[in-house]
Amino acid sequence: KEQVEPVTWKFNMANEEVSPDGVFLAGGDYFGTPGENAMTDVDGDGVWTITMAMPLGYSGAYTLTNGACGDWSCKENIV
């Protein structure tokens, strides 16, 4: 059985206009397309979080999307 551990991502969106669809973790070879991994801001402080069980030793790319856009137009600008 593959060993996994919970990993939490937190993105501060307090100074951004958040899409009505919400904020998502996406991309790379593990996190899928925008809309698959919804983040939450339970306390309304503008910090969106998600915790996922990740394989130990995993290394890969990911991105944040502000919305669930199928064409990736809502992907964060990482330039």
VENVENLIN-V693313 format. One record per helix or strand of 2 or more residues. SS is the DSSP state (@ for helix, = for strand). FROM is the first residue (numbers start at 1). TO is the last residue. Records with the same first field share a line. If there is no record, write none. Layout:
BEGIN
SS->FROM-TO ; FROM-TO
END
This chain:
BEGIN
=->4-12 ; 23-26 ; 37-38 ; 47-55 ; 63-66
END
